[in-house]
Amino acid sequence: MTNPLLAITELPRFSAIEPAHVEPAIEAVLAEYQAGIDAMLASDRPRSFETVMQVGERLDDRLSRVWAPVSHLHGVKDSEALRHAYSAAQEKIVAFQTALGQNRELYAAVKAVRDSAGFETLPRPARTLVEHELRDFKLAGVALEEPARSRFREISGELARLSTEFEEAVLDSTDAWSEHLTEEAALAGIPESGRAVLRAYAREKELDGWLVTLKQPSVQAVLTYADDRDLRARVYRAYGTRASENANEGRFDNSARIEKIMALRHESARLLGFASTAEESLATKMAGSADQVIGFLRDFIAKARPMAANDLAELKRFAADELGLDDLAPWDVGYAAEKLREQKYALSEEELKPYFPLPAVLEGLFGVIERVLGVSVRARDDVDVWHPDARYYDLVDAGGKVFAGAYIDLYARTGKRGGAWMDVCTSRLREDDSLQLPVAFLTCNFAPPTENKPSLLTHDDVITLFHEFGHGLHHMLTEVDYAGVSGISGVEWDAVELPSQFMENFAWKREGLDLIARHWQTGERLPDDLFERMQAARNFHSGLFLVRQLEFALFDFRLHHEFDPVRGARTMELLDEVRREVSVLMPPEWHRFPHAFTHIFAGGYGAGYYSYLWAEVLSADAFERFEQEGVFNREVGEAWRKAILAVGGSRPALESFVEFRGREPSPDALLRSYGVAA
């Protein structure tokens, strides 16, 4: 019990966890898990929800509590030693879980619960947990015979390893490139906030001057503001070729991994009787068929592409007439767009940033949550964390009772995976008279504070923070006592973005901005004229944004739906086909976007990237009720909490949506929000 991962504590002891602890802890907890299953199956007690499902819930939660901090550290504090330990432990977990999913005696025990006389009298969440478990057994190959059973297990382990390697290759390729600048003239056009970020990166490496990296704040500063077109081109190329044969002499090339991942996913789906990976993925989603998904995307394409073409034509005219750029290249788009936005709306990100210092934005976010949901978020200082940047917060109800918690880690740094995400530390689980509280990890990669300034966010950063906290609220505000269907667990994948995208809306409303926006020096609220310019510019280049999301979604879905083992993944060939159908601006031939597309190759969104737009239809429609009845209307907020957040995955998402909205979803609100005609 000296291993901190095995200690029974309220929260993980992050400062005590070493890579050497990982494998022994996982081996111990898996042995404990197997012994628990064996004892349950050997028991002559009648098969009931208590004797089967709740035993499994406890065992699964024990494994999750040991593995969650390891998985989190792998994302936020990576090291060579941790990678080896993580990979070895993950291999053991995948092998164990795959075997468990194919355990026919265990499947029979769960089925006996389903077939028992008392099943229909169980609470709705308990019945859903049983139904999901039976479905997941089938998706784990419980019905397969040899040699297919063994082959399915082999594939599961190989896919887990390849996904981890894919993500690590992207991180390594991102960290491997930098450009040291010593002449201030090279930074022309980049505002002081961006220069401060580059200066901080240089100091981190004990260098003078400035260091351009492929971390998001650096890429954003250069591609949006740098007057030096060659510097923009170099950063664009380095970022767009990460983890490919066209960067780092191919050392981190993900090409072969993509081929293997796609082939193995297809083989696995076929073993289970599905025509494609895409069809297998729909077994746990709202969408009913591949044709429905493709039709959904193409309907949006038909509406968005003409808008995008107009956006691009206007940008090209502006770039030629005002910037002397007769041949607008992809590395010019962000730069020219920012200049055009400034001209059209007298609005720049740099003008907005001073109103979004991170401490004030966090305080404002907590204020929005309290007004809408009646929940207070309070900092707690006695919690062990993995880095000084990380903070812990309690969620407190109206009666002053703590009911959930969240770790928040918001700054970009070396060894931390890029992007933003929410993950589970602990799930809500009731056992007898004790209740385990749900705790979330919320991670972003914003520009860190400098010597004399707090971290100043772009408005897009603010939206990202609200998005991830929306996921966190979905996890933390659950009222379901079974971990397998509480919070985000068990929610259809194409509905899981609903609460996160819903929260983004508050960052656009005057009521929300009055809480969020506060000038870092003067404390002044966002002036009316600046707010009005923000609103006027809200749909600036929304056509270009939409076709980019549609490109990702259609590429992902077709890649998984049309895979042919004889022809292989055809990754770049298929992407070119999709771009000819969707896009209005083609990147260079050497661009390798898929090689760093961690969402679909390492992040669980394979054949599911369309979920962002699918769920955005739901979120825009849901938020329209707040617009109609009051942005901070507590009665509507309580209805949202009860109908969506509290129930988690304990019932179909459509049923929850209809309870809140009084009808099935309509795409009209989303189309209006983008300025697209229905």
N, C-alpha and C positions, 0 to 999 in steps of 0.2 A: 504493500500500500504506500510505499515511498514514491511510487510513480505518480506524478501529479495528474496525469490523464485518467488514472483509475480512482483518484480520491473522490469521495462523494461530497461535493461542495455546491453551494448555491450557484456559483459562477466559476468559469475556468480560471486556473492560476497561471495566467499567460507568462509571467516573468520566470516561472519555474520550469516551463516546458522546454525540453531540448530534443533535437532530432533523435537522439538515442532512446528516448522514451517511447517513440511512436510504435515501432514494430512489437515490442513486448506487450504494450498496452492493447494493441489490436488483437494479438494472438490470445491474450487472456480473456478479453471480452467476447471474442468469437467462441472460445471454448465454453465460456459461461452461457452464451446464447444457445449453443448446440445442446448442452446439458439440460437447459430449460425446456427446449423443444422435445428432447427425448423423454424427459420426465412427464411432460404433458401428454404425449402420445401413449406412454406406457400406463398412464393412470386409467383406472376403470370407472372414473367419475363420468357421468353423462356429458355428452358434448353440448355445451351451452355457450352463450356469449361470454360468460364470466370465466369458464374453464378453458376456453380456446382463444377467443379474440383478445380478451384483456391480458391474458398471459403473453400473447404475441406482442401486444402494444408495449408492455413493460420491457420485454427483452429488446425490442426494436429501439425503444427510447434510450436504453442503456448504451447500445452501440452508437446511436446518434450523438449522445452527449460526449462520448469519448472521441468520436471522429470529427465533430463539428469544429472544435478549436484547431485541429491539425489542418483541416481543409482551409479554414480561414487564414491561418498563418501562411499557408502555401500561396495565397493570393495577395497578402499584404506585407509579408516579411520573408521573401523567398531567399533561399541559400542553397548551395550545392548539396550540403548534407541533408537538408530538409527535403529536397527533391528526391534524393535516393530513398529516404525513409518513407516519404509520401507514396512514391510509386510502388514500393514493395508492399506497403500496407494496403494500398488500393487494390492491388492484384489479389490479395487474400480476401478482402471484403467482397469484391465482385464475384470471385469463385464461390464464396460462401452463399451470397445472396442468390446467385444463379441456381446453385444446388437446392437451396431452400424453395425457390420458385418452382422447381421440378419435383418436389417431394410429394408424391401421390398420397401418402398416408396423411400428411398435413392438409393437403387439398381436400381429402375425404372428410377430415375433421371439420374444416370450415364449411364444406357443403352440408354436413350433418346439422350444423347450426342453422344454415339457410333453410333446410327442410324440416326443422323441428316445429312442433305444434305452437310454441310460444314466440316464433320469429316475428309474426305480424304485430305482436303487442310491444315489441321493442321500440324505443324512441327512434325517430327518423334518422338521426346521425348514426346510431348503432346499425340500423339496417343498411344504410349507405356504405358503411365501413365493410360490412360483410360482402355486399355486392361488388364493391371495388376490388376486394381481395380475390374473389373468384375470377373476376375479369383479368386481374394481374397475373394470376396463376396461368391462365391460358396464354397471355402474352409472354410469359417466361418459359413456355414450352412444356408445360406439365403433361400434355397429351402426346408429346413426341416419343417415338420409339428409337432404339439404337439402330444405326449409329448417329441419327439426327440429334438425339439428346446430347451426346457428348460434343458433337460439332457445334451445337448452339452454345454450349458452355464455353468452348474454346473461343468462339467469335465474341462473346460478351467480354471476356477478359482482354482479348486483343483490341477491341474497340475502346475500352477504358484506357488502356495504355497509349493508344494512338492519339486519343483526344487530349490526354495530358501532355504528350510530346508536342502536339500541335500548338497548344497554348504556350508552352515553355519556349518553343521556337520563335513565336511572335514576340514574347517578352525579351528574349535574348537579342533578336534582331533589332528591336526598338532601342535597347540599351547599347548596342554595339556602334551605332552611328552618332556622330556629333561633329560640329564644326566650330572651331575656336576662332572668335573674332577679337581682334585687338585694336582695330581702327573704328572710332565712333561713326565715321562717315558711312560704314557698311550698314549701320542701323537706321539710316535715314527713313523717316516715315513711321517707324515703330514708336509708339507713345511710351512715356516713362514707365507706365505700369508693366508693359511688355518687356522693356529693357531691364527692369528690376528683376523679373523672373529669370531672364537670361544671365544676369549678373549673379544671381543666387546659384544657378546651375554651375557657373564657372567656379564660384567659391567652394561649392561642394567637392569639386575636383582639385581644389587648391591651385586654381589658375587665375591670372589677371584677366581683365576685360569681360567678355561675354561668351557664353557657350550656348549655341543652338543645338537642341536635341530633338528627338522624335516624341517626347512627351507632349501630351495634348496642348497644354498652355503655350509651349514654345511653338509648335506647329501653327497654332491659331494666330499667334502674334505675327509670325513671319508671313503666312499666306494672306492674312487680312490687311496688313499694314506696310510691309517692307517695300520701299520704292525700288530696291535693287531686284530687277526682274530675274537676273541669273541666280540670286540667292533663293528667290521663291521657287524657281525651277529645280534647284538642287534639293531643297527640302521636299517639294512635291514628289520628286522621283524617289528619294530615299524612303519617304513614308508610303508611297504607292507600290513599292517593290519589296516591302518587308517580308521576311520569311519565304523568299522566292529564289529562283536560280539567278535572278538579275541583281542580287544584293549580297554583300559579304562573301563574295566568291562561292555562293551557293551553300555556305556552311550550315545555314538554318532553313534550307529549302523545304517547304511543306508539300511540294508537288506530289511526291510519291505517297505521302501520308493521305492526301486527299483521295488519290486513286484507291488506296487500300480501305480507307474509311467507307467510301461509297460502295465498293464491291462487297465488303463485309456486311454493311447495313442491308444491302439488297438480298444477299444470301440469307441473312437472318430473317428478313421479312418473308421470303419465299418458304423457308422452313416452317413458318407459322401459318402458311396458307394464304398470305396476302400477295397481290400482284406486284406491289412495289412498296418501298419504304414509306412513301407518302400515304398510301392507303392504310398501312399499319399505324402511322401516326394519328390518323383520324379516329382511331378507336377510342382515344381519350380526349377528343376535342368536340366543340359545339358543331362545327361544320360537318355535314352529313356525307359528302363525297368529294372526290378530287375535282369533278366537273363544277361543283358548287364553288370551290375555292378559286379555280381558274376563272370562272365566270365573274365572280366577285371582283377579282383583280382587274380583269379586262374591262369591266364596266367603269372602274375608276380610271383606268388608262385612257379610255375614250374621252372622259371628261377633263382629265388633267393635262394630257399631252398638248392640246392646242394652247392652253394657258402657259405651259412651259416654253413652247415655241415662241410665244409673244414675249415672255420674259427674256429669253435669250436674244431675240432680235433687238429688243430695246437696249439690252446690255452691250451688244456688239456695236450698235450705233453710238452709244455713249462712249465706249472705249476708243472707238476710232476718232470721234469728233473732239473729245475732251482730254483723252489720255495718250493719243498718238499710237494706240494699239490697233493696227489694222488687221492683225491676225490674232484674235483673242484665243489664247491657249488655256488649257485647264488650270495652270498655276496662276493665271491672271484673273480667274473668275471671282474668287473671294475678295481680292484686292479691288477690282473694278466695281463689284457689287457694293462694297462698303462706300466707295466714292459716290456711286449713283444714289445710294440711300441717303447719304449726307446731302446731296444736291436736291433730291425730290422732297425729302421730309425734314431737312435740317436736323437730322438725327444721326448720331454715331454711338457705337458701343462705348467709346471713351467718355462721352458725355453722360452716359447712364451709369457706368461703373462706380463713380464716387457715391452713388446713392445705394449701392448694394455691398457694403462691407459685410463680410460673412457673419460676424457676431450679431449684427442687427437683423440680418436675413433670418438667422436661426431663431432669434427671439420673436420675430414676426411670424415665422412659420408656426412656432408653438402657440402664438396668439390666435392664429387662424384655427388651429386644431381645437383650442379651448372654446372658441366661439361656435364652431360648427358642431363639435362632437361632445363638448362638456368634459374634456379630458385635459389635465395639466401635465406638462413635461418639465421635470425638475432635475437639474444636474446633481450628480452624486460623486463624491471625490474619494470614496474609500474602496474603489473597485480596481483590481489589478488589470493593467492593459499592456499591449504589446509594443507601444510606441508613445512618446510624449504627445503626439498629435491626437491620439485617440481619447475620446471622452465617453462617459457612461451616463445615461439618463433613466430615471424612473418615470413611468406613466402612472398618474394618480387620478382616481375617480373623484366625483363631486363630494364624496364623503371623506376624502383624505386617505383612502386606502390604495396602496401600491398594487397594481394588477398586471404589470408588464414592464419590460425594460428594453433599452436599445444601446448598443455600442455605435458610435459615430466616428468615422475616420475619413477626413475630407480632402487632404492635400496630396498632390502628386509627389512621388519620390522614387529613387532607384530601388529596384527589388520589389516594387508593387505593381501588380497587374493594372493595365490601363482600363479606362472606362468607368462605369458606375454600376453598382449592383446592390441588391439586398439578399441576405442569406439568413438561414435559421441557426441560432445558437441553441435555444431550447424551445420545445413546443409545449403548449398547454396540455396537461394530462392530469386527470383526477384519479387518485388511487385511494379508496376508502375515504378517510376524512382529510387527506392531504391533497393539495392542489399545486402542481408545478406550474410556475408562471411562464408565459411565452416571452422569449428574449430574441431580438433581431440584431443582425450585423448590417449596418448601412455604410456603404463605402463609395466615395467619389474621388476624383483626381483634379481638384481645383488648384489654381496658382497659390502657392503658400504666401504667408505674410512676409514682408521685407523688414529691414531694420526700422524704417520709419512709417510704414503703412500696414494696415491690416490687409488681409486677403480681400481684394475687390473683385466681385463676381460680374460676369456678363449676365444679361437677362436670361440667356440660354442656360447658363450655369444655375441660375435661380430655379428655372423650370426643371432642370435635372434633379436638383435637391428635392423639390416638391414631389417629383415622380417617384424617386426612391423611397421617400418617406410614406408615399401612398402605399407602396408594397409593404412597408413596415407596419403601417396601421392595419392592413388586411391581416397580417400575421398576429399582431399584438392585441387587436380588439376582438378576437374571436371569443365566442362564448360556448364553443363546442369542447367537450371534455375528452374526446378521443383524438389522439395526435394524428392519426391517419387521415382524418377529414377536418381537422381544425386549421384555422388560418388559411394559408395558400395551399395546404396539402389537399389533394383530391380535386382541386378546382380545374376545370377544363383549361388546357394550355392556351387556347385562343380567347379565353375570358380572363386570364390571370392578370392581364395588363389593365383591366377596367379600373380598379381603385387607384392605380398609379397615374394613369392618364387623366382620370377625374381630378386628382389633386392639382394638376398643372394649371387648371383653369383659374384657380385663386390668384396665381401670379400675374394674371392679366387684368383682374378686376380692381377698380379703384378702392373698394373696401379692403381687398387683400393687400394692395400696394401701400395703403396708408399704414399698415402694420409692418410691412417688410422693408420698405425703402426709407432710408434715413442717411443723409449725407455724412460721410465718415468724419468730416472736420467740423461742420456747423450743426449737425443734428437735424437739418432742414428736411421736411418731407418732400416727396417728389412733386415739383411744381405742376400746376394744371397744364401749362402749355407743353411741358415735356411729356406728361401723360397723354395728352391729345395727339402729339406727334408719334408716340409709341403705338397708339391705337390705329392711327392712319397707316403706319408702316407694318402693321401686324401681318398683313397678307403679302408683303413685299417678297417676291420670288416664291410664293407658295406653290406655284406650278412646278418650278424647278425642284423644290423640296419634295413634292409629292411624287414626281416621276422617279426621283432617286430611290425613295422608299419602295415604290412599285417595282423598280428594277431589281432591288435586293430580294423582294418577296417572290416575284415571278421566277427569277433565276433559281432561288432556293427550292421552290416547290417543283419546278420542272426538272431540276437536277435530280431530285429524289423520286419523282414520278416516272421519268422517262429513262432511267438508267438501264443500259443494255450491257450485260457482261462481255459480250463480244466486242463492242465498240469502246468500252470503258466509260469513264465519267465525262469525257469531252468537255472539261470544265471551261476552258477559254472559248472553245467553239460555241458552246451553248450560251455562254455569257454574251458573246457577240450577237447571236440570234436575238436574245432578249433585248439587248440594247437597240438593235435596229427596229424592234417593235415599240419600245417604250421611251428610249432616251432621245434627247435633242442635242446633246453634246457628247461626242465620243472621246474617251481618253486615248492616250498613245498606245501603240501596240505592245510596248514593254510593260504597261501597267499590270499589276497582279493583285487586284483587290481580293479575290477569293482566298489567297494564301494567308491573309490575316483576318478572315471572316470568322472570328472565334465564336460568334453567336451560333452559327450552324454546325461548326465542326468540333466545338469544345464546350458550348454553353447551353445545350439542351434545346435549341431552336431549329434543329434539322427538320425540314418540311413544315416548319411552323413560324417562319418569320412573318408570314402574312398576318399573324396574330396581332401585331401592333396596329394595323389598320382595322382589322376586324373588331378589336376591342375599343378602338377609338370611335367607331360608330356608336357603341354602347355608352362610352363615357361622355361624348358630346350630347347625346340624347338625354342621359341622366342629369347632366349639369344644367340642362335647359330648365329643369324643374326648379332649381335654385334661382336661376335668372328670373323665372316667372313669379316665385313666391318669396324671394329674398335670399341674397347671397349668404348672409349669416343667420338665416332662419333656423332656430334651434329645433323646431318641430320637424322641419324637413331633414335637418342633420341627424336627428334621432331616427327618423324613418330610414335614412341611408345606412346608418349604423346597424339597425336591426335587420334590414332586408338583405344587405350585401356583406358588410364586414363581420357581423356577429356569427353568421351561419357558415362561413368558410366554404369548404367543399362538401358539406353535408347534404346538399341537394343540387340539382342542375342549375347552372348559372342563369339560364333563361328564366327559370321559375323565380329565382331571386330578383332578376331584373323586372319581370312583370309585376311582382309584388310592389316594388318601389315606384315603377312608372305607371302602373295601371294598364299597360298594353305592351305588345311586342315592340322591339326597337325599330326605329326608322333612321335611314342614313341622312335625312334632310338637314339635321342640326350640324353634322360634321361637314357636309358640303357647304353650308352657309359659313361655317367657321373658317373655311379656306377660301371663301369668295368664289366657290364653284357653283355654277347654276345646276340645280337639281334636274 
